[in-house]
């Protein structure tokens, strides 16, 4: 269901075709949508409240990193109950409604515009982004083996990578990797993921090839040049750390002023 009018009743709300910035934004928005449906109620409650035979517009997330495509799609149909499942019947087929792929449902056939406006609201909290290239990594500082622990955690963040970090298990959408140094193809820093997700924020490293080769990983363009590793980690009296903050708070904290 990636691409305009690829199936009856399906229309793109927003789409990324080999566009890493848009893919990162879509990834973040669909993840944030779980707690911020258009109705304001949890997705499961919205579905349960709708009786058989009501025409609705449903929002579906599609992500294909192999083909470098992502989309949020609107599907117009009628909710039917089939056995233990609720199915969105579009007349020539049906889609089982699950929280793995479906993100929201509104009554009526004109939900695409509602979803598009909600998408813009969600991504409005994001920092300014641009594609990540090898050039961004060339001038990063290298390892200082003689640095003390205090000197290491007092380092400035040299680069912040945002987006869809694909690891074994679920993808960490809306992640941030704060890079302090680059050593022989390895980036060292701190990975931030939203609280309450499958992953936990932690100090660690990643390969340059993985950072450059993943669909939907991009660079924060207007990062605060004075952002310290200590503030990110929450050590040396610089706060409680980004790992205890909600995404919008973290994105605001890394902006240049």
N, C-alpha and C positions, 0 to 999 in steps of 0.2 A: 504494500500500500504506500510505497514511496513514489512520488511523481503524481502530477495532476491527473485526476479522473482515471486512475488506474483500475478502478472497479466501480460497479454501479453503486451510487449513493455515497461515494468517497470523494472528499475534496481536501486538498492541503490547507491547513491553517498557517503553517510555516514549514519551510523545507531547506535543507542544506545539501547541496550536491557538490562534493569535493570543496566545501567551504568550511575550513576548520573553525573560524570564529563563530559562524552561525551554528555549527554543530555543538560547540561548547555551550552556547547560550540555550539551545534546545535541550541539551542534556541537563543543565541546571534547572530550567523551567519545569520539565516533566517531573524531576525529583521534588522540587518545591511544591508542585501541584498536589501532592499527596496530602498535605496538611492545609492547603489553601484552595479548595474547590470553589467554583463559581458560587454555589449555593451557600458555602460556609460550613456545610455539614460534611462529615466523613463520607468518602465515596460509597462504602458499603451501605450506609444509611440512605443515601440518595437512591441507590438502586432498589433497595428493599421497599422504599416508599412509593415506587412507581408500579402501578397495576398493569396487568396484561392488556395489550392493545393500545397503549399510549404511544403516540409518535414522539420520538426524541431525537436529539443530536448528541452523539457520543464522541468523546475525544480519545484518540488512540495514539500511543507512542510507538514509532518504528525506528530502529537503530541497526544499521548494517555497516560495521567498521570495515569489513572486507571490500565493500564497494564504495566506501567513504560517503555514505548517505545517511541522513537522519531526517525525521519529520514528525510533526504532530498533525494528525489528520482528523477531520470531522466526518462522521458517518451518520446519515439520517436513516432511521428505520423504526420498527415497532418492536417493543419488548415482548417476548413470548417466554413462557416457562416450558422447558423440555426436560422432563425428569428432574434431576437435582440442579440443573443449570438454568440460568436466565440467558436468553439468546436475543441478540439484536437482529431481527429479520429485515433484510433489505429487499425482499421480493424475489430475488433470484439466488438467494443463499442466506447464510446467517453467520454471525460471529458470537462465539461464547463470551460472555462478559466476565472478565477476570481482572483482578487488581494488578496482575503482572503486565498487562498491555493497555488496559483501559484506564483513563485518568479522571474522567469527569462525564457527567450526563446532565443535559438540560432539557426541559420539556419543549417540544415544537421542532420545526424543521429549519429554523433560522439561527441555530446555535453557533455557526462558524464565526460570525462577527463578534459574538460574546466571548468566544474562546480567544480570538485574535487580540481583543482588547485586554483580556486577562493575562495573556502571554506577555504583552508589552509592559504591563504593570509589574510582573514578576522579574523580568530581566532588567528593569530600570534600576535595580539596586546594584547591578554588576559594575565592576570597574571597566575602564576603557581597555579594549583587547585588540591584539593584532596577531597575525600568524607568527609562529615561532620558527626561526631559521637557525642554521648552523652559525651564521654571523653573530647571533646574539650570545653565543657561547664562547667565542674565540678570546675575548678579553676578560673573561671571568678570572678572579684570583685563584691561584693554586694553593696547595696545602702548605702550611707553615708548621713543620714538624717540631720546631722549637717553641711554639706558642704555648703559653700557660693556659690552664682551663679558663681563667677569667678572660684572657685575651680572645680565646676561641668563641665563647658565648657573647663577647662584646663585639663580634664581627657585624658588619653591615650586611643586609640582605642585598646580594648583587643582582638577582633576577628572581621574578616570581612567575611560575607557570600555573596556568588555570585550566580547568576543564575536566574531560572524561578520562580519568586514569583507569586503564584496564589492567586488572591483576587477576590472579587465580581467584575465582569466586565472583561476586557481583562487581560491576563497574562502579568506581567511586566518582559519581557525577558531581560537578561543582567543587572539585578538590582544588587545593592550592599547594604547590611545592615551592617553598622558600629556599632558594639556592644560595649557599655561602661560598662554595668553591668548586672548581673543576679540576680533576686529576685523572689524566690518562683515560678519558672516555667515561668517567664516573662523576656524577653530580652529587655533592653532599649538601644536606640541608634538613628541612623539617616539613613533613607532610601533614597538611591540615585537611580533615574531612569533617563534614557536618556532624554535630553530636547526635547520638542515637542511631547511627547507621551501622552497617555490618563491620566497617573498618574503624580503627581508632587512630587518632592523630599521634604521630611519633617522629622522633629524630631518626634519620636514616639516609639512604642513598639510592640513586637510580642510574641506569645506564643512559648515556647520551642518545644512543640508537633507539632506546625505548621512548624517550621524551620526544624525539623528532619523528618517530614512525607511527604514533598513535593518532587515530582519527578524533579530532576534537580536543587536542591539547594545544594551548596558545599562550601568548605572553601578555602579562599585564603591562600596558603601555605607559601609564602615568603613575607608576609606583612611587611612594615616598622614598626619596634617595637616602633619607636618614633613618630608615627602618632598621632596627637592630634585631639580631638573632635572639638576644636576651628578652626582648619584648614579646616576640613570637612564642618563645618557650615559657615565659612567665617566671624568669629567675632573676636573681640579683636585685630584687625589689622593683622590677619593672612591670608588675601586674600579675594577674593570675594566668596569663597565657591565652592564646587564641583558641586552644583546644576546648576551652570552657565557654566560648562565645558562639552565638548564632551566626550563620553566614553573613547576613546583612551587616552586622556589627563588624565582622572581620573585614569585609570588603571596604567599608567606610574607613577603617583604621589604616589601610594600606595606601590610601589615596594621597597624592602629592598635594600640598596646601600652598 
